[in-house]
Amino acid sequence: MKPNHLFYLTCLFGLFLLLSCGEDQQAPNNPLRPVKYTTVDFLQGVDTRTFSGTARTEKIINLSFRSGGILTELNIKLGQNVQKGELLARLDNVTARLNYESAVASQNSAESQMNTAKLALDRIRVLYEKGSASLTDFESAKNSYKTAQQGYESARRSVAIQQEQIRFGYLYAPEDGVVTSISAEVDETISAGQPIAVMNAGTEMQIALGFPESIINEVAAGMPVSVRLPAQPDQEFTGRVSELSPAVDNNSATYPARIQVDDPGGLIKTGMAANVTLELNAGNAPNTTLTIPPEAVGEDSQGRFVYVIDESGDTPVVRRTSVTVGSLDSRGFELVSGLQRGQKIATAGLQTLLDGQQVTLFE
């Protein structure tokens, strides 16, 4: 009985060793790295762009005098509603009044000289008709009267000009509006053309902004847009491109534009920051330009590259491929060269992938 029992134990131990060796031989290799991918294709959908601007009314007037002097009266306050023709400010007008008085005196003198020359002409005419005065005397009297008459007309125009200069010392509201800023105080010396206040005279609200040259040819007057304000995060306003400059602004290197807000509802104030969003190529998306997502593009000392997925073998393999890309928009990079439509490229984990590495795919 003991030999048989020992024999059975020996057989069982040998069978266990054989099974253990078989399990070691069937142990799996390292698992393949899963890779997320996308397929290179034409541009799809629309390009949504957002630009920053500033709210303003469509008409802003800088209020200023047409003459200089000391400011003696200022009848405006911030936020004040003013009516067209309302007196807003006044200068001392001392110089203008002195010039006016001098012009009036000159006019009176010229008028007296004209009347004297007229009486002389009438007297010489009577004498000439009676033969008691020569033709030369008569012509000289006519010329003197004509000269005195011209002098009077010149003096009269001078009086009108000086009277206008006095009116230049009064500042009246050119239109109905609201005072938004004041930059002068009473008793200050004001120069001609120096703004003393700013008035919003418009009834419509606009957003002033600039478009870069990369998209200016895709923007047109009347294009619909949406407007959001950081001050009103829960509100979205609609609008349209109402003005578009054909020339670049040298200060900002952009093309100035105006966005007309359809219904501001009194929530948009002048000076508020605004974000304007518009869709380019809406309804007419190009179908000849390839695009790739930004996350699929890597860059190192050798330039930009992607990992193309090669499925020619039994197991997919990633291949590093250099690419040239163009502009970037909300849809991705425009592909200039390096890939063809339908190729699969990795979109995640580029930093850990190696050229020629075997992978497994998932979308």
C-alpha positions in Angstrom: 0.0 0.0 0.0 2.8 2.5 0.8 4.6 2.1 -2.6 1.3 2.7 -4.5 0.6 5.7 -2.3 4.0 7.2 -3.0 3.6 6.5 -6.7 0.3 8.4 -6.8 1.9 11.4 -5.0 4.8 11.5 -7.5 2.4 11.5 -10.5 0.3 14.3 -9.0 3.4 16.4 -8.4 4.6 15.9 -11.9 1.2 16.8 -13.4 1.2 20.0 -11.3 4.6 21.0 -12.7 3.5 20.5 -16.2 0.4 22.6 -15.7 2.4 25.4 -14.1 4.8 25.5 -17.1 1.9 25.7 -19.5 0.4 28.6 -17.7 3.7 30.5 -17.8 4.0 30.0 -21.6 0.4 31.3 -22.1 0.9 34.5 -20.0 -0.1 37.5 -22.1 2.3 40.2 -23.3 2.1 43.8 -22.2 -1.4 45.2 -23.2 -1.6 47.6 -26.2 -2.1 51.3 -25.5 -5.6 52.5 -26.3 -5.6 55.6 -28.6 -8.4 58.0 -29.4 -8.4 59.1 -33.0 -10.3 61.1 -35.6 -10.5 61.0 -39.4 -9.1 63.8 -41.6 -12.0 65.4 -43.4 -13.2 68.6 -45.1 -14.3 71.6 -43.0 -17.7 71.1 -41.5 -20.2 73.5 -40.1 -19.6 77.2 -39.6 -16.7 79.2 -38.1 -17.9 81.0 -35.0 -15.8 84.0 -34.0 -16.1 86.3 -31.0 -14.6 89.8 -30.8 -14.5 92.4 -28.0 -15.9 95.9 -28.4 -17.4 98.8 -26.5 -21.0 100.0 -26.4 -21.8 103.5 -27.5 -24.7 105.4 -29.1 -24.7 106.0 -32.8 -24.1 109.7 -32.3 -21.7 111.2 -29.8 -21.1 115.0 -29.9 -18.1 116.8 -28.4 -19.4 120.1 -27.2 -17.1 123.1 -27.7 -17.0 126.8 -28.3 -16.1 128.4 -31.6 -14.2 131.1 -29.8 -12.0 131.4 -26.8 -12.4 133.1 -23.4 -13.1 132.6 -19.7 -15.9 130.2 -18.9 -18.4 132.2 -16.8 -21.5 129.9 -16.9 -21.9 126.1 -17.0 -25.4 124.8 -16.8 -24.9 121.1 -17.3 -24.3 118.1 -15.0 -23.4 114.5 -15.6 -26.4 112.4 -16.8 -28.5 115.5 -17.5 -31.0 115.4 -20.3 -30.8 118.5 -22.5 -33.1 119.8 -25.2 -32.1 121.2 -28.5 -31.4 124.9 -28.3 -30.9 124.9 -24.5 -28.1 127.2 -23.2 -25.4 124.9 -21.8 -22.5 127.3 -21.2 -21.3 130.9 -21.7 -17.9 132.7 -22.1 -17.1 136.2 -20.8 -17.0 137.5 -24.4 -15.2 140.7 -23.4 -13.0 140.8 -26.5 -15.9 139.9 -28.9 -18.1 142.7 -27.4 -15.3 145.3 -27.7 -14.8 144.3 -31.3 -18.5 144.5 -31.9 -18.7 148.0 -30.4 -15.8 149.1 -32.5 -17.4 147.6 -35.6 -20.7 149.4 -34.8 -18.8 152.7 -34.4 -17.0 152.1 -37.7 -20.4 151.4 -39.4 -21.9 154.6 -38.0 -18.9 156.6 -39.3 -19.1 154.9 -42.7 -22.8 155.6 -42.9 -22.2 159.3 -42.1 -19.6 159.5 -44.8 -21.9 157.8 -47.3 -24.7 160.2 -46.5 -22.4 163.2 -46.9 -21.1 161.9 -50.2 -24.7 161.3 -51.3 -25.6 165.0 -50.5 -22.5 166.2 -52.3 -23.4 164.1 -55.3 -27.0 165.4 -55.4 -25.7 169.0 -55.2 -23.1 168.5 -57.9 -25.8 166.8 -60.1 -28.0 169.9 -59.9 -25.2 172.2 -60.7 -24.0 170.0 -63.5 -27.6 170.0 -65.0 -27.6 173.8 -64.8 -24.2 174.0 -66.4 -22.5 175.4 -63.3 -20.4 172.3 -62.7 -18.1 170.4 -65.0 -18.4 166.8 -65.9 -15.2 166.1 -64.1 -16.7 167.4 -60.8 -19.8 165.3 -61.4 -17.9 162.1 -62.0 -15.7 162.7 -59.0 -18.7 163.1 -56.8 -20.2 159.9 -58.1 -16.9 158.0 -57.4 -16.7 159.4 -53.9 -20.3 158.3 -53.2 -19.6 154.9 -54.6 -16.5 154.5 -52.5 -18.4 155.7 -49.3 -21.2 153.2 -50.1 -18.7 150.3 -50.4 -17.1 151.4 -47.1 -20.5 151.4 -45.4 -21.3 147.9 -46.8 -18.0 146.6 -45.6 -18.6 148.1 -42.1 -22.1 146.6 -42.0 -20.7 143.1 -42.8 -18.0 143.6 -40.1 -20.8 144.3 -37.6 -22.6 141.1 -38.5 -19.4 139.1 -38.2 -18.6 140.6 -34.7 -22.2 139.9 -33.7 -21.7 136.3 -34.7 -18.5 136.2 -32.7 -20.5 137.2 -29.6 -22.9 134.3 -30.3 -19.9 132.0 -30.5 -19.5 132.7 -26.8 -22.7 130.9 -26.0 -23.0 127.1 -26.2 -26.4 125.7 -27.0 -27.4 122.0 -27.2 -27.3 121.1 -30.9 -29.8 118.2 -30.4 -31.7 116.4 -27.7 -29.4 114.2 -25.7 -27.7 113.2 -22.4 -24.5 114.7 -21.0 -22.0 111.9 -20.4 -18.8 113.7 -19.4 -17.7 117.3 -18.4 -14.1 118.4 -18.8 -14.2 122.1 -17.8 -15.1 124.2 -14.8 -16.3 127.8 -14.4 -13.5 130.4 -14.5 -11.3 128.3 -16.7 -9.8 129.8 -19.8 -11.2 127.9 -22.8 -9.7 127.8 -26.3 -11.7 127.7 -29.5 -12.6 124.1 -30.3 -11.6 122.7 -26.9 -14.2 120.1 -25.8 -15.8 121.0 -22.5 -18.4 118.1 -22.5 -19.6 115.1 -24.4 -23.2 114.4 -25.2 -24.9 111.3 -26.4 -27.5 112.4 -29.0 -28.3 109.1 -30.5 -31.3 106.9 -29.9 -29.7 103.6 -31.1 -27.1 101.6 -29.3 -24.0 100.3 -31.1 -21.0 98.2 -30.4 -17.7 99.7 -31.7 -15.0 97.1 -32.5 -12.4 96.1 -35.1 -12.1 93.0 -37.3 -8.7 91.5 -38.3 -7.7 91.2 -41.9 -7.8 87.4 -41.8 -11.6 87.5 -41.7 -12.6 90.9 -43.1 -13.5 89.5 -46.5 -16.0 87.2 -44.9 -17.8 90.0 -43.0 -20.4 92.1 -44.8 -22.8 94.8 -43.8 -26.1 93.4 -42.6 -24.6 90.2 -41.2 -26.4 89.0 -38.1 -24.5 88.7 -34.8 -25.2 88.0 -31.2 -24.0 90.3 -28.4 -23.3 89.5 -24.7 -22.1 91.8 -22.0 -20.1 90.8 -18.9 -22.2 93.3 -17.0 -25.4 91.3 -18.1 -24.2 87.7 -18.3 -27.7 86.3 -18.4 -28.8 88.5 -21.4 -28.1 87.8 -25.1 -28.9 90.5 -27.6 -29.2 90.3 -31.4 -27.8 92.7 -33.8 -26.3 93.2 -37.2 -23.2 94.7 -38.8 -24.3 98.3 -39.7 -20.9 99.9 -40.6 -17.7 98.4 -42.0 -14.6 100.4 -42.9 -12.8 99.4 -46.1 -9.5 100.7 -44.6 -7.4 99.5 -41.7 -7.0 101.6 -38.6 -3.2 102.2 -38.2 -3.5 102.4 -34.4 -5.2 99.0 -33.9 -4.3 97.2 -37.2 -8.0 96.2 -37.5 -10.9 97.3 -39.7 -13.3 99.5 -37.7 -16.9 98.3 -37.6 -20.1 99.1 -35.9 -22.7 96.6 -34.6 -26.3 97.9 -34.4 -28.1 96.3 -31.4 -31.7 95.5 -32.2 -33.3 95.8 -28.8 -31.0 96.9 -26.0 -34.0 97.4 -23.7 -32.1 100.1 -21.7 -29.7 97.6 -20.3 -26.7 98.6 -22.4 -24.9 101.7 -21.3 -22.2 103.7 -23.2 -18.7 102.4 -22.4 -19.8 98.9 -21.4 -17.6 96.1 -22.6 -19.3 93.7 -25.1 -18.5 90.4 -26.8 -19.8 90.1 -30.4 -20.2 86.6 -31.9 -20.7 86.0 -35.6 -20.8 83.0 -37.8 -18.6 83.0 -40.9 -19.5 81.1 -44.0 -22.9 80.3 -42.5 -24.8 78.1 -45.0 -21.8 78.1 -47.4 -19.1 76.0 -45.6 -16.2 75.3 -47.9 -15.7 71.6 -48.9 -12.2 71.7 -50.4 -10.2 72.5 -47.3 -9.1 69.8 -44.9 -9.0 70.4 -41.2 -7.5 68.6 -38.1 -8.2 69.3 -34.5 -5.7 71.3 -32.5 -5.2 68.5 -30.0 -3.9 66.2 -32.8 -1.0 68.5 -33.6 2.2 68.2 -31.7 5.3 70.4 -32.1 9.0 70.0 -31.2 12.4 71.1 -32.6 11.7 69.4 -35.9 8.4 71.2 -36.4 4.7 70.2 -36.2 3.6 66.6 -36.5 0.8 64.2 -36.1 0.6 60.5 -35.4 -1.0 58.7 -38.4 -2.6 55.3 -37.6 -1.3 52.6 -40.0 -3.8 49.7 -40.2 -2.1 47.8 -42.9 -1.0 45.1 -40.5 -2.8 42.9 -38.0 -2.4 45.5 -35.3 -2.7 49.3 -35.8 0.6 51.2 -35.5 1.2 54.9 -35.1 3.5 56.7 -37.5 4.9 60.1 -36.8 4.2 62.4 -39.8 5.2 66.0 -40.3 2.4 68.4 -41.3 2.0 72.0 -42.4 -1.0 73.8 -41.0 -2.6 77.2 -41.7 -5.0 79.3 -39.7 -6.8 78.1 -36.6 -10.5 78.7 -36.0 -13.2 77.1 -33.9 -13.2 74.1 -36.2 -9.5 73.3 -36.0 -6.3 73.8 -38.0 -6.5 74.3 -41.7 -4.3 71.6 -43.2 -1.9 72.8 -45.8 0.1 69.6 -46.5 1.2 66.3 -45.0 -2.1 64.3 -44.9 -4.9 63.1 -47.1 -8.6 62.9 -46.5 -9.7 59.7 -44.8 -6.5 59.1 -42.9 -6.8 58.4 -39.2 -4.7 60.4 -36.7 -4.3 60.2 -32.9 -6.0 63.0 -30.9 -4.8 62.2 -27.4 -1.7 61.3 -25.5 0.8 62.5 -28.2 3.4 63.1 -25.5 3.5 59.4 -24.6 3.3 57.9 -28.1 6.3 56.5 -30.0 6.9 56.2 -33.7 6.0 52.6 -34.7 4.2 51.8 -31.4 1.3 49.3 -31.6 -2.0 50.6 -30.3 -5.6 49.7 -30.1 -8.2 52.3 -31.3 -11.3 53.8 -29.8 -13.3 56.9 -30.9 
